[in-house]
Structures are given as structure tokens and as C-alpha cells.
Amino acid sequence: MDNPFARFGVKHLSATSMNQFRADPALGILYLVYNIREEGSPAMHRGTAVDETIGEMLAGEQSLDPDSLRTLATDKYDTFISETDEVYAEDAISRERAVVIGCMDQCCRVMGEWESPLSYQQPIRLSLQDIEIPVVGYIDLCYPEEVRELKTSGKRRRAIVDDHAFQVSTYAMAIRQETGRWPRAIVDYIYPTGMESYQLKNGKRWVREVVDTAARIRALLAAASSEAELCRSVRPDFSHWLWNYRPKARAAAQDLFQR
């Protein structure tokens, strides 16, 4: 059987690349085939700093002292900001730094009595029928009966965002494939004034979405014999809000897809 992924140099899928494709196939192609990656943002660095600090806290690598954890998280954030080549607005840097502090205060209050996970950032490798390459990713917190994905936000979330439901579904599917058991899939939203945890519902719907998305990506690649033909087969929908946060992808799309 012809392997369209190999033809275009795509070695694996991920929740990130598949969510890009779900938003707009052109975004998915830019991510998977052309390896277009955006620079980070203060909000992204905020999330990484809090995520890493929580992982170290729950793994017992750090003291549970709130001041120490707050300092660790802000030091990580400051380092991420200083090491990027991107120039950010000072108000954006300060705003997200304040969110880091608020989120860590909530983590100390809520997570202080959580048990240590079996693993932090556990790699997963999910095989799907008729898809020649794996879906890979990293589970934030893996427990015996559940997987948890940590998300930070400047405001309260009242339900699981679809992209996050898709992401945590790939983790649950991988654990099911590995162990034979379905874990609970939970997304934890941490924000400066609180924390909300939501268990994934409608699991079958999201399993279908993962399977169908992988199949759609494969079908699009299979129908094209070259990158030029692939680019002619899709048209970016620049009205989608996500393009506003993808300047590199937008510039590449205007060159590749609008010839």
C-alpha cells in the first residue's frame, strides 16, 4: 500500500497538528509538511512555566512552600521570555507574569494534597488502523486510573474547550491501547482566582473525531502526487480567528496556496 505520509516526509501526527488541520486543512499542511512553527508568546510561556512547576511539585522535586513555588514559576517564565528571539510588548509580559503568580497561588491551595502521579510528561504513541504513522504526545499527569491535562488561563473556563477534549482523547486512547483499560480523561483549568477540573464526556464522539481527522489528513495527502498539487487542493480560510495568531503560517499560506 502506498504511504502518502512518507511521500511528504510526515513521520508522525500529534494532537497539535491534527487540531491545526481541524481548524483549517491549510494550517495542518503548513504544520505537517512545511514544518511551519510560530514563535512563542507570553501566554504560551506562562502556560509552560506553570505546567513545569506543577509537575515538579507533584513529583516531589520541589517544596510545597507557596513562596518557593511562586518564585520557581516566575523564574521559569522570566527565563523563557529572555531566551526567545521574539520581542514582546512589556504590558503583555507583565500581564502574563501576574497570571503565573495567581495560578501558582491557586495550585498551592488546590493541589497541595494531590497524590504524586505515576509520571509527568509521559510520552504516548497511538496506532490507528490504516494510518501508517503514529500519533505521539506527552501526558501532563498520568495516574493509575486517569490522565490529566493542565491548562492555564487568564479567566475561568466553564467547560472543556474542543481542542483540549481532542488532545486528552488521544492520551486516553493511547493508554487504552497500552493497558486494555480506559482511563478517566480530565482537563484542569487553572486561572488566577480558582481552578476548574472537567472530566471528558462523550468519549466515543472524540474517539471518532481523532480517527476521522487522521483519515482526512491521509486522504488529502494520498490524493496529491507532489507538494504543488497538494497546495492546489486546499484553500486557506483566512476568516478563521486562528490565522490572526499564526503570522508565519499566514505569510507562507499567501505564498504557497494563492499562486
C-alpha positions in Angstrom: 0.0 0.0 0.0 1.3 3.5 -0.9 2.3 5.5 2.1 1.3 9.2 1.5 2.8 10.3 4.8 6.2 9.1 3.7 5.8 10.8 0.3 5.5 14.1 2.1 8.0 13.5 4.9 5.4 13.3 7.7 6.8 11.0 10.4 4.0 11.3 13.0 0.8 13.1 13.9 0.0 14.8 17.2 -2.9 16.4 18.8 -1.4 19.8 17.9 -1.0 19.1 14.2 -4.4 17.4 14.0 -6.1 20.3 15.7 -4.4 22.7 13.3 -5.9 20.6 10.4 -9.4 20.5 12.1 -9.3 24.3 12.2 -8.2 24.7 8.6 -6.6 22.0 6.4 -4.2 24.6 5.1 -2.9 25.1 8.7 -2.4 21.4 9.1 -0.5 21.1 5.8 1.8 24.0 6.8 2.5 22.4 10.1 2.9 18.8 8.9 4.5 19.1 5.5 6.3 22.5 5.7 7.1 22.4 9.4 6.0 26.0 9.9 6.2 26.8 13.6 5.3 30.1 15.2 7.3 32.0 17.8 6.1 31.6 21.4 4.0 34.2 23.1 3.9 35.4 26.7 0.7 33.4 27.2 2.4 30.3 25.9 5.5 30.8 28.2 3.1 31.4 31.1 1.5 28.0 30.5 4.8 26.2 30.2 6.2 27.8 33.3 3.2 26.8 35.4 2.9 23.4 33.9 6.6 22.5 34.6 6.4 23.9 38.2 3.3 21.8 38.9 4.9 18.7 37.5 8.0 19.2 39.7 5.8 19.9 42.8 3.6 16.8 42.4 6.7 14.6 41.6 8.1 15.7 45.0 11.0 17.5 43.4 10.1 20.9 44.9 9.0 22.1 48.3 5.3 22.8 48.7 6.1 26.2 50.2 3.9 28.7 48.2 6.6 31.4 48.1 9.2 28.9 46.7 6.8 27.6 44.1 5.8 31.1 43.1 9.4 32.1 42.7 10.3 28.9 40.7 7.4 29.5 38.3 8.2 33.2 37.7 11.9 32.4 37.3 11.0 29.9 34.6 8.7 32.4 32.9 11.4 35.1 33.0 13.9 32.7 31.5 11.6 31.7 28.7 10.9 35.4 27.9 14.6 36.3 27.9 15.7 33.4 25.8 13.3 34.0 22.9 14.2 36.0 19.8 10.7 37.4 19.7 10.1 40.9 21.0 7.0 41.2 23.2 5.2 44.2 24.5 6.1 45.0 28.0 2.5 45.2 29.1 1.9 41.7 27.7 4.9 40.3 29.6 3.8 41.9 32.9 0.2 40.8 32.4 1.1 37.1 31.9 3.6 37.2 34.7 0.9 38.3 37.0 -1.2 35.4 35.7 1.7 33.0 36.6 1.7 34.2 40.2 -2.1 34.0 40.5 -2.2 30.5 39.0 0.6 29.2 41.3 -1.4 30.6 44.3 -4.3 28.5 43.2 -2.2 25.4 42.6 -0.8 25.6 46.1 -4.3 25.9 47.6 -5.9 23.1 45.5 -3.1 20.7 44.6 -1.2 20.6 47.8 -2.8 17.3 48.8 -2.9 15.7 45.4 -1.0 12.4 45.2 2.2 12.1 43.1 1.4 11.0 39.6 2.9 7.8 38.1 4.6 10.1 35.6 4.9 13.7 34.4 5.1 14.4 30.7 4.7 10.7 29.8 5.2 10.0 26.1 2.4 8.3 24.2 2.3 6.5 20.9 -1.1 5.7 19.5 -1.5 3.5 16.5 -4.6 3.9 14.3 -6.0 1.4 11.8 -4.9 2.2 8.2 -2.7 5.1 9.3 0.9 4.3 8.7 2.4 6.7 11.2 1.7 7.0 15.0 0.0 9.8 16.9 2.5 11.0 19.5 2.3 13.3 22.5 3.0 13.8 26.2 0.6 13.3 29.1 1.0 16.1 31.7 0.0 13.9 34.6 -0.6 10.2 34.4 -2.3 8.4 37.4 -3.3 4.7 37.7 -6.9 5.4 36.6 -6.7 8.7 34.9 -4.9 11.1 32.7 -4.9 14.9 33.4 -4.0 17.7 31.1 -3.1 21.1 32.7 -4.1 24.3 31.1 -3.7 27.8 32.4 -6.0 30.7 31.6 -6.4 34.3 32.4 -10.1 33.7 33.0 -12.4 31.0 34.2 -13.4 28.1 31.9 -16.8 26.7 32.3 -16.4 23.6 30.0 -13.7 21.7 28.2 -12.5 23.5 25.0 -13.0 21.3 22.0 -9.3 21.3 21.1 -8.4 20.2 24.6 -11.0 17.5 24.5 -9.4 16.2 21.3 -6.0 16.4 22.9 -6.8 14.5 26.0 -8.7 11.9 24.0 -5.6 10.9 22.2 -3.9 10.3 25.6 -6.8 8.2 26.8 -6.8 6.2 23.6 -3.1 5.5 23.9 -3.5 4.3 27.5 -6.4 2.1 26.4 -4.3 0.6 23.6 -1.4 0.0 26.0 -3.2 -1.4 29.1 -6.6 -2.5 27.8 -8.4 -0.1 30.2 -10.0 3.3 29.5 -8.7 5.9 32.0 -10.7 8.9 33.1 -9.6 11.9 31.0 -9.6 15.2 32.9 -8.6 18.7 31.9 -7.6 21.0 34.7 -8.1 24.7 34.1 -6.0 26.9 36.4 -6.7 30.6 36.5 -5.7 33.4 38.9 -8.8 33.2 41.0 -9.5 29.5 41.0 -9.3 26.1 39.3 -11.9 24.0 37.5 -11.5 20.3 36.6 -13.7 18.7 34.0 -13.9 15.0 33.1 -14.2 14.3 29.4 -17.7 13.2 28.4 -18.9 11.9 25.0 -15.7 9.8 24.8 -17.0 7.9 21.7 -17.6 11.1 19.9 -14.0 12.2 20.4 -12.5 8.8 19.6 -14.4 9.1 16.2 -13.1 12.6 15.8 -9.5 11.5 16.3 -9.9 8.6 13.9 -11.7 10.7 11.3 -9.2 13.5 11.4 -6.3 11.2 10.9 -8.1 9.6 7.9 -8.9 13.0 6.4 -5.3 14.0 6.6 -4.2 10.8 5.0 -6.8 11.1 2.2 -5.7 14.7 1.4 -2.0 13.6 1.1 -2.9 10.5 -0.8 -4.7 12.5 -3.5 -1.7 14.6 -4.3 1.5 13.4 -6.0 3.6 16.5 -5.2 3.7 19.4 -2.9 2.5 21.7 -5.7 -0.5 19.5 -6.3 -1.2 19.3 -2.6 -1.2 23.1 -2.3 -3.6 23.4 -5.2 -6.0 21.1 -3.4 -6.6 23.4 -0.4 -7.6 27.0 0.1 -6.9 28.8 3.4 -9.9 30.2 5.2 -8.3 33.4 6.5 -11.6 34.4 8.2 -10.8 31.8 10.9 -9.6 33.6 14.0 -6.6 31.2 14.4 -4.9 32.8 11.4 -4.6 36.0 13.5 -2.2 34.2 15.8 -0.2 32.5 13.0 1.8 35.2 11.2 4.4 32.8 9.9 1.7 30.4 8.7 -0.3 33.3 7.1 2.7 34.5 5.2 3.6 31.0 4.0 0.0 30.4 3.0 -0.2 33.5 0.9 2.8 32.3 -1.0 2.1 28.6 -1.3 -1.7 28.4 -1.6 -2.5 31.5 -3.6 -0.3 31.1 -6.7 
